Amino acid sequence: MAIVKSKLLQQLKKSYPNFSNKDLDRLVLIILNEIKRALRRGDGVELRNFGTFRTKTQKSSIRRNPKTGEKVAVPEKKVISWRMSKDMFKKINNEE
């Protein structure tokens, strides 16, 4: 199950009951917008004990539409790659 912004805000409200919902919502929006801006500039984003986000350029290529079998030209585009930290890897694999 994926986490959605509303569930994240509920968890933050439980952890920080003194903050208003409006302030927590604004905080989450600021963080997400800063990550977006950094990636748009081509900068990497590192969140300690979580992972790093970077943009990569995917070369243009000719691919196949699996439904019709027709060849399709895909232009060059930027994609986001994420690499988890060693701490995150250990937590996910119960290696603490």
C-alpha positions as CSV (number, residue, x, y, z in Angstrom):
1,M,0.0,0.0,0.0
2,A,1.3,3.4,-0.9
3,I,1.4,6.3,1.5
4,V,-0.7,9.3,0.5
5,K,-0.2,12.9,1.7
6,S,-3.3,12.8,4.0
7,K,-1.9,9.7,5.8
8,L,1.5,11.4,6.1
9,L,-0.2,14.4,7.7
10,Q,-2.1,12.2,10.1
11,Q,1.2,10.6,11.2
12,L,2.8,14.0,11.6
13,K,-0.2,15.2,13.7
14,K,0.2,12.2,16.0
15,S,3.9,12.9,16.4
16,Y,3.6,16.6,16.8
17,P,0.2,17.4,18.3
18,N,1.1,21.0,19.1
19,F,1.3,21.9,15.4
20,S,-1.8,22.8,13.5
21,N,-2.9,20.8,10.5
22,K,-2.5,23.9,8.4
23,D,1.1,24.3,9.5
24,L,2.0,20.6,8.9
25,D,0.4,20.7,5.5
26,R,2.4,23.8,4.6
27,L,5.6,22.1,5.8
28,V,5.0,19.0,3.7
29,L,4.2,21.2,0.6
30,I,7.4,23.2,1.1
31,I,9.6,20.1,1.4
32,L,8.0,18.5,-1.7
33,N,8.3,21.7,-3.7
34,E,11.9,22.1,-2.8
35,I,12.7,18.5,-3.9
36,K,10.9,19.2,-7.2
37,R,12.8,22.5,-7.8
38,A,16.1,20.8,-7.1
39,L,15.4,18.0,-9.5
40,R,14.2,20.4,-12.1
41,R,17.5,22.3,-11.8
42,G,19.4,19.0,-12.2
43,D,20.6,18.9,-8.6
44,G,20.5,15.8,-6.5
45,V,18.5,15.5,-3.3
46,E,19.9,13.5,-0.4
47,L,17.6,12.6,2.6
48,R,19.8,11.1,5.2
49,N,19.0,7.6,6.3
50,F,16.4,7.4,3.4
51,G,18.1,7.8,0.0
52,T,19.0,10.1,-2.8
53,F,17.1,11.3,-5.8
54,R,18.8,12.3,-9.1
55,T,17.8,13.0,-12.6
56,K,19.1,11.1,-15.5
57,T,18.7,11.7,-19.2
58,Q,17.2,8.8,-21.1
59,K,18.4,8.6,-24.7
60,S,15.9,8.7,-27.5
61,S,15.1,5.2,-28.8
62,I,12.8,3.2,-31.0
63,R,10.5,0.9,-29.0
64,R,7.6,-1.4,-29.7
65,N,4.0,-0.9,-28.7
66,P,3.2,-4.2,-27.0
67,K,-0.5,-4.0,-28.0
68,T,0.0,-3.5,-31.7
69,G,3.6,-4.5,-32.3
70,E,4.1,-1.1,-34.1
71,K,7.5,0.6,-33.7
72,V,7.3,3.9,-31.8
73,A,10.0,6.6,-31.6
74,V,10.5,7.8,-28.0
75,P,12.2,11.2,-27.7
76,E,15.0,11.9,-25.2
77,K,13.6,12.7,-21.7
78,K,14.7,13.2,-18.1
79,V,13.8,10.5,-15.5
80,I,14.1,10.4,-11.8
81,S,16.2,7.7,-10.2
82,W,16.2,6.9,-6.5
83,R,18.8,4.9,-4.6
84,M,18.1,3.9,-1.0
85,S,20.6,4.5,1.8
86,K,22.4,1.7,3.6
87,D,20.3,2.3,6.7
88,M,17.1,2.0,4.7
89,F,18.4,-1.2,3.1
90,K,19.1,-2.7,6.6
91,K,15.7,-1.7,7.9
92,I,13.8,-3.1,5.0
93,N,15.8,-6.4,5.2
94,N,15.6,-6.6,9.0
95,E,19.4,-6.5,9.4
96,E,19.5,-4.2,12.4
